Amino acid sequence: DTTELEQLAEGERQIGDQIRAILKHYQQDDPIGLPGADVPDPMSIPQLSQTITGVTMHFSDTNVYGLSKFRITNIHSELSQMQ
């Protein structure tokens, strides 16, 4: 179906555009964050419980700050392997 093929081609173009934007972003001297990603800051974390070595910890009303300003320090890719 032509419409389905056109939609697939458009999706692939959009992914390619996003990858190029990310690569361009990380060519900067001190890139911060991820372009195009809507990262909430602060990010609310749902209530959770975790047991470690017999001690149960309960977390509630937890927020994580600074996620929108994260830095990636190392990237390894094998673009030749992408299809």
Distance bins in CASP14 RR format, pairs under 12 A and 6 or more apart:
PFRMAT RR
TARGET T0000
AUTHOR 0000-0000-0000
RMODE 2
METHOD distances of the structure
MODEL  1
1 7 0 0 0 0 1 0 0 0 0 0 0
1 8 0 0 0 0 0 1 0 0 0 0 0
2 8 0 0 0 0 0 1 0 0 0 0 0
2 9 0 0 0 0 0 1 0 0 0 0 0
3 9 0 0 0 0 0 1 0 0 0 0 0
3 10 0 0 0 0 0 1 0 0 0 0 0
4 10 0 0 0 0 0 1 0 0 0 0 0
4 11 0 0 0 0 0 1 0 0 0 0 0
5 11 0 0 0 0 0 1 0 0 0 0 0
5 12 0 0 0 0 0 1 0 0 0 0 0
6 12 0 0 0 0 0 1 0 0 0 0 0
6 13 0 0 0 0 0 1 0 0 0 0 0
7 13 0 0 0 0 0 1 0 0 0 0 0
7 14 0 0 0 0 0 1 0 0 0 0 0
8 14 0 0 0 0 0 1 0 0 0 0 0
8 15 0 0 0 0 0 1 0 0 0 0 0
9 15 0 0 0 0 0 1 0 0 0 0 0
9 16 0 0 0 0 0 1 0 0 0 0 0
10 16 0 0 0 0 0 1 0 0 0 0 0
10 17 0 0 0 0 0 1 0 0 0 0 0
11 17 0 0 0 0 1 0 0 0 0 0 0
11 18 0 0 0 0 1 0 0 0 0 0 0
12 18 0 0 0 0 0 1 0 0 0 0 0
12 19 0 0 0 0 0 1 0 0 0 0 0
12 82 0 0 0 0 0 1 0 0 0 0 0
12 83 0 0 0 0 0 1 0 0 0 0 0
13 19 0 0 0 0 0 1 0 0 0 0 0
13 20 0 0 0 0 0 1 0 0 0 0 0
14 20 0 0 0 0 0 1 0 0 0 0 0
14 21 0 0 0 0 0 1 0 0 0 0 0
14 36 0 0 0 0 0 1 0 0 0 0 0
15 21 0 0 0 0 0 1 0 0 0 0 0
15 22 0 0 0 0 0 1 0 0 0 0 0
15 82 0 0 0 0 0 1 0 0 0 0 0
16 22 0 0 0 0 1 0 0 0 0 0 0
16 23 0 0 0 0 1 0 0 0 0 0 0
16 24 0 0 0 0 0 1 0 0 0 0 0
16 79 0 0 0 0 0 1 0 0 0 0 0
16 82 0 0 0 0 0 1 0 0 0 0 0
17 23 0 0 0 0 0 1 0 0 0 0 0
17 24 0 0 0 0 0 1 0 0 0 0 0
17 35 0 0 0 0 0 1 0 0 0 0 0
17 36 0 0 0 0 0 1 0 0 0 0 0
18 24 0 0 0 0 0 1 0 0 0 0 0
18 25 0 0 0 0 0 1 0 0 0 0 0
18 34 0 0 0 0 0 1 0 0 0 0 0
18 35 0 0 0 0 1 0 0 0 0 0 0
18 36 1 0 0 1 0 0 0 0 0 0 0
18 37 0 0 0 0 1 0 0 0 0 0 0
19 25 0 0 0 0 0 1 0 0 0 0 0
19 26 0 0 0 0 0 1 0 0 0 0 0
19 35 0 0 0 0 0 1 0 0 0 0 0
19 36 0 0 0 0 0 1 0 0 0 0 0
19 77 0 0 0 0 1 0 0 0 0 0 0
19 79 0 0 0 0 1 0 0 0 0 0 0
19 82 0 0 0 0 1 0 0 0 0 0 0
20 26 0 0 0 0 0 1 0 0 0 0 0
20 27 0 0 0 0 0 1 0 0 0 0 0
20 35 0 0 0 0 0 1 0 0 0 0 0
20 79 0 0 0 0 0 1 0 0 0 0 0
21 27 0 0 0 0 0 1 0 0 0 0 0
21 28 0 0 0 0 0 1 0 0 0 0 0
21 31 0 0 0 0 0 1 0 0 0 0 0
21 34 0 0 0 0 0 1 0 0 0 0 0
21 35 1 0 1 0 0 0 0 0 0 0 0
21 36 1 0 0 1 0 0 0 0 0 0 0
21 37 0 0 0 0 0 1 0 0 0 0 0
22 28 0 0 0 0 0 1 0 0 0 0 0
22 31 0 0 0 0 1 0 0 0 0 0 0
22 33 0 0 0 0 0 1 0 0 0 0 0
22 34 1 0 0 1 0 0 0 0 0 0 0
22 35 1 0 1 0 0 0 0 0 0 0 0
22 36 0 0 0 0 1 0 0 0 0 0 0
22 37 0 0 0 0 1 0 0 0 0 0 0
22 72 0 0 0 0 0 1 0 0 0 0 0
22 75 0 0 0 0 1 0 0 0 0 0 0
22 77 0 0 0 0 0 1 0 0 0 0 0
23 31 0 0 0 0 0 1 0 0 0 0 0
23 35 0 0 0 0 1 0 0 0 0 0 0
23 75 0 0 0 0 1 0 0 0 0 0 0
23 77 0 0 0 0 1 0 0 0 0 0 0
23 79 0 0 0 0 1 0 0 0 0 0 0
24 31 0 0 0 0 1 0 0 0 0 0 0
24 35 0 0 0 0 1 0 0 0 0 0 0
25 31 1 0 1 0 0 0 0 0 0 0 0
25 32 0 0 0 0 1 0 0 0 0 0 0
25 33 0 0 0 0 1 0 0 0 0 0 0
25 34 1 0 0 1 0 0 0 0 0 0 0
25 35 1 0 1 0 0 0 0 0 0 0 0
25 36 0 0 0 0 1 0 0 0 0 0 0
25 37 0 0 0 0 0 1 0 0 0 0 0
25 71 0 0 0 0 0 1 0 0 0 0 0
25 72 0 0 0 0 0 1 0 0 0 0 0
25 75 0 0 0 0 0 1 0 0 0 0 0
26 32 0 0 0 0 0 1 0 0 0 0 0
26 33 0 0 0 0 1 0 0 0 0 0 0
26 34 0 0 0 0 1 0 0 0 0 0 0
26 35 0 0 0 0 1 0 0 0 0 0 0
26 71 0 0 0 0 0 1 0 0 0 0 0
26 72 1 0 0 1 0 0 0 0 0 0 0
26 73 0 0 0 0 0 1 0 0 0 0 0
26 74 0 0 0 0 0 1 0 0 0 0 0
26 75 1 0 0 1 0 0 0 0 0 0 0
26 77 0 0 0 0 0 1 0 0 0 0 0
27 35 0 0 0 0 0 1 0 0 0 0 0
27 75 0 0 0 0 0 1 0 0 0 0 0
28 35 0 0 0 0 0 1 0 0 0 0 0
28 71 0 0 0 0 0 1 0 0 0 0 0
28 72 0 0 0 0 0 1 0 0 0 0 0
29 71 0 0 0 0 0 1 0 0 0 0 0
30 69 0 0 0 0 0 1 0 0 0 0 0
30 71 1 0 0 1 0 0 0 0 0 0 0
30 72 0 0 0 0 0 1 0 0 0 0 0
30 73 0 0 0 0 0 1 0 0 0 0 0
31 69 0 0 0 0 0 1 0 0 0 0 0
31 70 0 0 0 0 0 1 0 0 0 0 0
31 71 1 0 0 1 0 0 0 0 0 0 0
31 72 1 0 0 1 0 0 0 0 0 0 0
31 73 0 0 0 0 0 1 0 0 0 0 0
31 75 0 0 0 0 0 1 0 0 0 0 0
32 39 0 0 0 0 0 1 0 0 0 0 0
32 41 0 0 0 0 0 1 0 0 0 0 0
32 66 0 0 0 0 0 1 0 0 0 0 0
32 67 0 0 0 0 0 1 0 0 0 0 0
32 68 0 0 0 0 1 0 0 0 0 0 0
32 69 1 0 1 0 0 0 0 0 0 0 0
32 70 1 0 0 1 0 0 0 0 0 0 0
32 71 1 0 0 1 0 0 0 0 0 0 0
32 72 0 0 0 0 1 0 0 0 0 0 0
33 39 1 0 0 1 0 0 0 0 0 0 0
33 41 0 0 0 0 0 1 0 0 0 0 0
33 66 0 0 0 0 1 0 0 0 0 0 0
33 67 0 0 0 0 1 0 0 0 0 0 0
33 68 1 0 0 1 0 0 0 0 0 0 0
33 69 1 0 0 1 0 0 0 0 0 0 0
33 70 1 0 1 0 0 0 0 0 0 0 0
33 71 1 0 0 1 0 0 0 0 0 0 0
33 72 1 0 0 1 0 0 0 0 0 0 0
34 67 0 0 0 0 1 0 0 0 0 0 0
34 68 0 0 0 0 1 0 0 0 0 0 0
34 69 0 0 0 0 0 1 0 0 0 0 0
34 70 1 0 0 1 0 0 0 0 0 0 0
34 71 0 0 0 0 0 1 0 0 0 0 0
34 72 0 0 0 0 1 0 0 0 0 0 0
34 75 0 0 0 0 0 1 0 0 0 0 0
35 68 0 0 0 0 0 1 0 0 0 0 0
35 72 0 0 0 0 0 1 0 0 0 0 0
36 68 0 0 0 0 0 1 0 0 0 0 0
37 67 0 0 0 0 1 0 0 0 0 0 0
37 68 0 0 0 0 1 0 0 0 0 0 0
37 70 0 0 0 0 0 1 0 0 0 0 0
37 72 0 0 0 0 0 1 0 0 0 0 0
38 67 0 0 0 0 0 1 0 0 0 0 0
38 68 0 0 0 0 1 0 0 0 0 0 0
39 64 0 0 0 0 0 1 0 0 0 0 0
39 65 0 0 0 0 0 1 0 0 0 0 0
39 66 0 0 0 0 1 0 0 0 0 0 0
39 67 1 0 1 0 0 0 0 0 0 0 0
39 68 1 0 1 0 0 0 0 0 0 0 0
39 69 0 0 0 0 1 0 0 0 0 0 0
39 70 1 0 0 1 0 0 0 0 0 0 0
40 63 0 0 0 0 1 0 0 0 0 0 0
40 64 0 0 0 0 1 0 0 0 0 0 0
40 65 0 0 0 0 0 1 0 0 0 0 0
40 66 0 0 0 0 0 1 0 0 0 0 0
40 67 1 0 0 1 0 0 0 0 0 0 0
40 68 1 0 0 1 0 0 0 0 0 0 0
41 63 0 0 0 0 1 0 0 0 0 0 0
41 64 0 0 0 0 1 0 0 0 0 0 0
41 65 1 0 0 1 0 0 0 0 0 0 0
41 66 1 0 1 0 0 0 0 0 0 0 0
41 67 1 0 1 0 0 0 0 0 0 0 0
41 68 1 1 0 0 0 0 0 0 0 0 0
41 69 1 0 0 1 0 0 0 0 0 0 0
41 70 0 0 0 0 1 0 0 0 0 0 0
42 61 0 0 0 0 0 1 0 0 0 0 0
42 62 0 0 0 0 1 0 0 0 0 0 0
42 63 1 0 1 0 0 0 0 0 0 0 0
42 64 1 0 0 1 0 0 0 0 0 0 0
42 65 1 0 1 0 0 0 0 0 0 0 0
42 66 1 0 0 1 0 0 0 0 0 0 0
42 67 1 0 0 1 0 0 0 0 0 0 0
42 68 0 0 0 0 1 0 0 0 0 0 0
42 69 0 0 0 0 0 1 0 0 0 0 0
43 62 0 0 0 0 1 0 0 0 0 0 0
43 63 1 0 0 1 0 0 0 0 0 0 0
43 64 1 0 1 0 0 0 0 0 0 0 0
43 65 0 0 0 0 1 0 0 0 0 0 0
43 66 0 0 0 0 1 0 0 0 0 0 0
43 67 1 0 1 0 0 0 0 0 0 0 0
43 68 0 0 0 0 1 0 0 0 0 0 0
43 70 0 0 0 0 0 1 0 0 0 0 0
44 59 0 0 0 0 0 1 0 0 0 0 0
44 60 0 0 0 0 0 1 0 0 0 0 0
44 61 0 0 0 0 1 0 0 0 0 0 0
44 62 1 0 0 1 0 0 0 0 0 0 0
44 63 1 0 1 0 0 0 0 0 0 0 0
44 64 0 0 0 0 1 0 0 0 0 0 0
44 65 0 0 0 0 0 1 0 0 0 0 0
44 67 0 0 0 0 0 1 0 0 0 0 0
45 59 1 0 0 1 0 0 0 0 0 0 0
45 60 0 0 0 0 1 0 0 0 0 0 0
45 61 0 0 0 0 1 0 0 0 0 0 0
45 62 1 0 1 0 0 0 0 0 0 0 0
45 63 1 0 0 1 0 0 0 0 0 0 0
45 64 1 0 0 1 0 0 0 0 0 0 0
45 65 0 0 0 0 0 1 0 0 0 0 0
45 67 0 0 0 0 0 1 0 0 0 0 0
46 59 0 0 0 0 1 0 0 0 0 0 0
46 60 0 0 0 0 1 0 0 0 0 0 0
46 61 0 0 0 0 0 1 0 0 0 0 0
46 62 0 0 0 0 1 0 0 0 0 0 0
46 63 0 0 0 0 0 1 0 0 0 0 0
46 64 0 0 0 0 0 1 0 0 0 0 0
47 57 0 0 0 0 0 1 0 0 0 0 0
47 58 1 0 0 1 0 0 0 0 0 0 0
47 59 1 0 0 1 0 0 0 0 0 0 0
47 60 1 0 1 0 0 0 0 0 0 0 0
47 61 1 0 0 1 0 0 0 0 0 0 0
47 62 1 0 0 1 0 0 0 0 0 0 0
48 56 0 0 0 0 0 1 0 0 0 0 0
48 57 0 0 0 0 1 0 0 0 0 0 0
48 58 1 0 0 1 0 0 0 0 0 0 0
48 59 1 0 1 0 0 0 0 0 0 0 0
48 60 0 0 0 0 1 0 0 0 0 0 0
48 61 0 0 0 0 0 1 0 0 0 0 0
48 62 0 0 0 0 1 0 0 0 0 0 0
49 55 0 0 0 0 0 1 0 0 0 0 0
49 56 1 0 1 0 0 0 0 0 0 0 0
49 57 1 0 0 1 0 0 0 0 0 0 0
49 58 1 0 1 0 0 0 0 0 0 0 0
49 59 1 0 0 1 0 0 0 0 0 0 0
49 60 0 0 0 0 1 0 0 0 0 0 0
49 62 0 0 0 0 0 1 0 0 0 0 0
50 56 1 0 0 1 0 0 0 0 0 0 0
50 57 1 0 1 0 0 0 0 0 0 0 0
50 58 0 0 0 0 1 0 0 0 0 0 0
50 59 1 0 0 1 0 0 0 0 0 0 0
50 62 0 0 0 0 0 1 0 0 0 0 0
51 57 1 0 0 1 0 0 0 0 0 0 0
51 58 0 0 0 0 0 1 0 0 0 0 0
64 70 0 0 0 0 0 1 0 0 0 0 0
END
